[in-house]
Amino acid sequence: MWSRSGQEKKEDSGKALALAFQRLFSKLTKENLWIYILCILKEGPDYALSLKRKVAERFNVRAAKITFYFVLYRMEKEGLVTSDRVQGKRLYHATQKGLEELKRAVQLLSETLRLIES
């Protein structure tokens, strides 16, 4: 059995399967942090460290602080989020474009699951 952390329970599944699963896990979590961030931001504005904590708690996705900030920076550059300085900290807001991209991502993931489960 696999856990959300990507750890493998000792089974006869072999190392190749473990590596394949680890790649999948990485692609669906750390490499797509923007999806999880927008899921939190659709509920309202938030600060980077609070977002990082909520993503870890709710989705069990943990990323380095620098990775998290880089993703937020890239999201802002792409117009998925905006930010304001409030008492020296950046407060992030989802944009309409960001919410639309989140909806498209959810549709893609849902369709992908439907196709592979059939």
C-alpha positions as CSV (number, residue, x, y, z in Angstrom):
1,M,0.0,0.0,0.0
2,W,1.2,3.5,-0.7
3,S,0.8,6.5,1.5
4,R,0.3,10.1,0.5
5,S,3.9,10.8,1.4
6,G,5.1,8.5,-1.4
7,Q,6.6,5.9,1.1
8,E,6.3,2.4,0.0
9,K,5.1,-0.4,2.2
10,K,7.4,-3.4,1.8
11,E,5.8,-5.5,-1.0
12,D,7.0,-7.6,-3.9
13,S,6.2,-4.6,-6.2
14,G,9.8,-4.0,-7.2
15,K,11.9,-0.8,-7.3
16,A,10.8,0.2,-10.9
17,L,7.2,0.5,-9.7
18,A,8.3,2.4,-6.6
19,L,10.1,4.9,-8.8
20,A,7.2,5.2,-11.2
21,F,4.9,5.9,-8.4
22,Q,7.3,8.5,-6.9
23,R,7.4,10.3,-10.2
24,L,3.6,10.3,-10.4
25,F,3.4,11.6,-6.8
26,S,5.9,14.4,-7.5
27,K,4.1,15.4,-10.7
28,L,0.7,15.5,-8.9
29,T,1.9,17.3,-5.8
30,K,5.0,19.5,-5.7
31,E,5.1,20.1,-9.4
32,N,1.5,21.3,-9.4
33,L,1.5,23.4,-6.2
34,W,-0.4,26.1,-8.0
35,I,-3.6,23.9,-8.0
36,Y,-3.4,23.4,-4.2
37,I,-2.6,27.1,-3.6
38,L,-5.6,28.2,-5.7
39,C,-7.9,25.7,-3.8
40,I,-7.0,27.6,-0.6
41,L,-7.2,31.1,-2.2
42,K,-10.6,30.5,-3.6
43,E,-11.8,30.7,0.0
44,G,-10.2,34.1,0.5
45,P,-6.9,35.9,0.5
46,D,-4.0,34.5,2.6
47,Y,-0.3,35.0,3.4
48,A,2.4,32.8,1.9
49,L,3.4,30.9,5.1
50,S,-0.2,30.4,6.1
51,L,-0.9,29.0,2.6
52,K,2.1,26.7,2.9
53,R,0.8,25.4,6.2
54,K,-2.7,24.9,4.9
55,V,-1.6,23.1,1.8
56,A,0.4,20.7,3.9
57,E,-2.4,20.2,6.4
58,R,-5.3,19.8,3.9
59,F,-3.6,18.1,1.0
60,N,-0.5,16.5,2.7
61,V,1.7,18.3,0.1
62,R,4.9,19.5,1.6
63,A,7.4,21.7,-0.4
64,A,10.4,23.7,0.6
65,K,9.7,27.3,1.6
66,I,11.8,28.6,-1.4
67,T,9.8,26.3,-3.8
68,F,6.6,27.7,-2.4
69,Y,7.6,31.3,-2.8
70,F,8.9,30.6,-6.3
71,V,5.5,29.1,-7.3
72,L,3.7,32.1,-5.9
73,Y,6.0,34.4,-7.7
74,R,5.4,32.5,-11.0
75,M,1.7,32.5,-10.4
76,E,1.6,36.2,-9.9
77,K,3.7,36.7,-13.1
78,E,1.2,34.5,-15.0
79,G,-1.8,36.5,-13.6
80,L,-3.2,33.6,-11.5
81,V,-2.8,35.6,-8.3
82,T,-2.2,39.1,-7.2
83,S,-0.7,40.3,-4.0
84,D,-0.7,43.4,-1.8
85,R,1.7,44.4,0.9
86,V,-0.1,44.4,4.3
87,Q,2.1,45.3,7.3
88,G,5.3,44.2,5.5
89,K,3.8,40.9,4.3
90,R,2.4,39.9,1.0
91,L,-1.3,39.0,1.0
92,Y,-2.2,36.8,-2.0
93,H,-5.6,36.8,-3.8
94,A,-6.8,34.5,-6.5
95,T,-7.6,36.2,-9.8
96,Q,-10.5,35.4,-12.0
97,K,-8.0,33.9,-14.5
98,G,-6.5,31.8,-11.6
99,L,-9.9,30.5,-10.7
100,E,-10.7,29.6,-14.3
101,E,-7.4,27.8,-14.7
102,L,-8.1,25.9,-11.4
103,K,-11.5,24.8,-12.9
104,R,-9.8,23.7,-16.1
105,A,-7.2,21.7,-14.1
106,V,-9.9,20.0,-12.0
107,Q,-11.8,19.1,-15.2
108,L,-8.6,17.7,-16.8
109,L,-7.8,15.6,-13.7
110,S,-11.4,14.4,-13.5
111,E,-11.4,13.4,-17.2
112,T,-8.1,11.7,-16.8
113,L,-9.3,9.6,-13.9
114,R,-12.5,8.7,-15.8
115,L,-10.4,7.5,-18.7
116,I,-7.9,5.4,-16.7
117,E,-10.6,3.9,-14.5
118,S,-12.7,2.7,-17.4
